[in-house]
């Protein structure tokens, strides 16, 4: 091999090594950027990307709930479970299985999906339908939802419609047939 050919071979080898290092650096930057972007994804975004799918949700005071995700809002989700709707505040969710990889950012959600837990409870209260309220401690109380305050909901219980004020933080689920 002549000296000139040897020098060109060395330069080609160095160029290939430089390209390989540049590709490795780019891959590392892409992975880092992907991790940083995923760090901004919250559970609500994952739930909004799962509407219509079957999920297994571990709910405080109720345990494992298998159902189809009907809707998700700001701080709550609605599951269809064997003819019953479960309105579950996100603070009562201990785990979710069955979520796909996709997520929907807050900007990409329709207006109804931005409604708060209190708004969802007001919608149920307007129906004046019998519900069962599951609390974080597992207690279950039947009644009709009344007025919804800033951090509580009134449950009308018994024949006389006794009012029981329930802090929203104490709720695990509101069940409606």
ZILINNOR-V810359 format. One record per residue. N is the residue number from 0. PHI is phi in degrees with one decimal (NA if undefined). Layout:
n:N phi:PHI
n:N phi:PHI
//
This chain:
n:0 phi:NA
n:1 phi:-77.5
n:2 phi:-59.3
n:3 phi:-64.3
n:4 phi:-64.9
n:5 phi:-62.9
n:6 phi:-63.0
n:7 phi:-64.9
n:8 phi:-64.3
n:9 phi:-64.0
n:10 phi:-64.3
n:11 phi:-61.6
n:12 phi:-62.7
n:13 phi:-63.0
n:14 phi:-64.6
n:15 phi:-64.9
n:16 phi:-63.8
n:17 phi:-64.2
n:18 phi:-63.7
n:19 phi:-63.0
n:20 phi:-65.2
n:21 phi:-64.1
n:22 phi:-65.1
n:23 phi:-63.3
n:24 phi:-65.9
n:25 phi:-63.2
n:26 phi:-60.8
n:27 phi:-64.8
n:28 phi:-66.4
n:29 phi:-63.8
n:30 phi:-63.6
n:31 phi:-65.1
n:32 phi:-65.8
n:33 phi:-62.1
n:34 phi:-65.0
n:35 phi:-65.6
n:36 phi:-66.5
n:37 phi:-67.9
n:38 phi:-63.1
n:39 phi:-87.8
n:40 phi:-80.7
n:41 phi:-104.4
n:42 phi:-61.5
n:43 phi:-58.8
n:44 phi:-63.8
n:45 phi:-65.7
n:46 phi:-65.2
n:47 phi:-61.9
n:48 phi:-81.5
n:49 phi:-117.5
n:50 phi:-57.0
n:51 phi:95.5
n:52 phi:-100.1
n:53 phi:-75.5
n:54 phi:-132.9
n:55 phi:-115.5
n:56 phi:-117.2
n:57 phi:-92.2
n:58 phi:-110.0
n:59 phi:-55.2
n:60 phi:78.5
n:61 phi:-125.4
n:62 phi:86.5
n:63 phi:-75.4
n:64 phi:-125.4
n:65 phi:-100.3
n:66 phi:-165.3
n:67 phi:-91.8
n:68 phi:-75.7
n:69 phi:-85.1
n:70 phi:-160.2
n:71 phi:-134.4
n:72 phi:-127.6
n:73 phi:-81.2
n:74 phi:94.5
n:75 phi:-155.9
n:76 phi:-140.5
n:77 phi:-122.0
n:78 phi:-110.4
n:79 phi:-99.0
n:80 phi:-130.5
n:81 phi:44.4
n:82 phi:80.2
n:83 phi:-122.5
n:84 phi:-96.0
n:85 phi:-113.1
n:86 phi:-90.9
n:87 phi:-119.0
n:88 phi:-66.9
n:89 phi:-60.9
n:90 phi:-66.7
n:91 phi:-95.3
n:92 phi:-86.0
n:93 phi:-98.2
n:94 phi:179.8
n:95 phi:-137.6
n:96 phi:-117.7
n:97 phi:101.2
n:98 phi:-71.6
n:99 phi:-76.4
n:100 phi:-70.4
n:101 phi:-75.1
n:102 phi:-143.8
n:103 phi:-121.5
n:104 phi:-68.1
n:105 phi:-58.6
n:106 phi:-67.3
n:107 phi:-92.2
n:108 phi:-91.5
n:109 phi:-69.1
n:110 phi:-54.5
n:111 phi:-59.1
n:112 phi:-76.3
n:113 phi:-97.8
n:114 phi:-70.0
n:115 phi:-80.2
n:116 phi:-58.7
n:117 phi:-60.8
n:118 phi:-64.5
n:119 phi:-62.7
n:120 phi:-66.6
n:121 phi:-62.2
n:122 phi:-61.5
n:123 phi:-68.3
n:124 phi:-60.7
n:125 phi:-62.6
n:126 phi:-74.4
n:127 phi:54.8
n:128 phi:-91.8
n:129 phi:-67.4
n:130 phi:-131.2
n:131 phi:-120.9
n:132 phi:-107.5
n:133 phi:-97.6
n:134 phi:-96.5
n:135 phi:-57.8
n:136 phi:-81.9
n:137 phi:97.3
n:138 phi:-62.2
n:139 phi:-124.3
n:140 phi:-128.6
n:141 phi:-94.1
n:142 phi:171.6
n:143 phi:-124.2
n:144 phi:-67.9
n:145 phi:-107.8
n:146 phi:-71.9
n:147 phi:-118.4
n:148 phi:-94.6
n:149 phi:-64.1
n:150 phi:-136.9
n:151 phi:-150.9
n:152 phi:-131.8
n:153 phi:-94.1
n:154 phi:-116.5
n:155 phi:-89.0
n:156 phi:-119.9
n:157 phi:75.3
n:158 phi:-62.6
n:159 phi:-87.1
n:160 phi:69.8
n:161 phi:-55.8
n:162 phi:-91.3
n:163 phi:-116.3
n:164 phi:-86.7
n:165 phi:-116.9
n:166 phi:-61.9
n:167 phi:-59.2
n:168 phi:-66.1
n:169 phi:-87.3
n:170 phi:-77.8
n:171 phi:-106.7
n:172 phi:-166.6
n:173 phi:-117.3
n:174 phi:-107.1
n:175 phi:-140.2
n:176 phi:-83.4
//
